[in-house]
Amino acid sequence: MSLRISLRDGEKVIVNGAVLRSVGRTDLRLENGASVLRGRDVMSPEEANTPAKRLYFACMMAYIDGGERTVHQDNIIDLVRELLAALKAPEAQATCVSFAQKVACQQFYAALADCRWLMNYEAQLLAPAEAA
């Protein structure tokens, strides 16, 4: 099964750790398995400034940096432990467990979706504190 990706002019995509930028509107078709992450899903180290965002960043790095995957996975384990200890809502804890299961099976791209849910949950919790 192939994967079709359409990129706008100047949009970035990471394929197996290589950063590519489109020149003009570009359509790509990946014919085999590869680690692919669109630019809008890429987080910089500076953006990883909350527990859920640090977890996302570590998972993203495990996905795109196969050479250092063990280091990133060790970091993920520590971050999951911290986050699970801080989470009180059952749904948030369940999402964290689901994330950990996906990481254990090296399904990093799918695990990033759980991280996005956790980041949204975290943002909702922090919103009242920031408004005060």
Secondary structure, DSSP 8 states (H G I E B T S, - for coil): --EEEEE-TT-EEEETTEEEE-SSSEEEEE-S---EEEGGG---GGG--SHHHHHHHHHHHHHH-GGGHHHHHHHHHHHHHHHHHH--SHHHHHHHHHHHHHHHTT-HHHHHHHHHHHHHHHHHHHHHHHH-
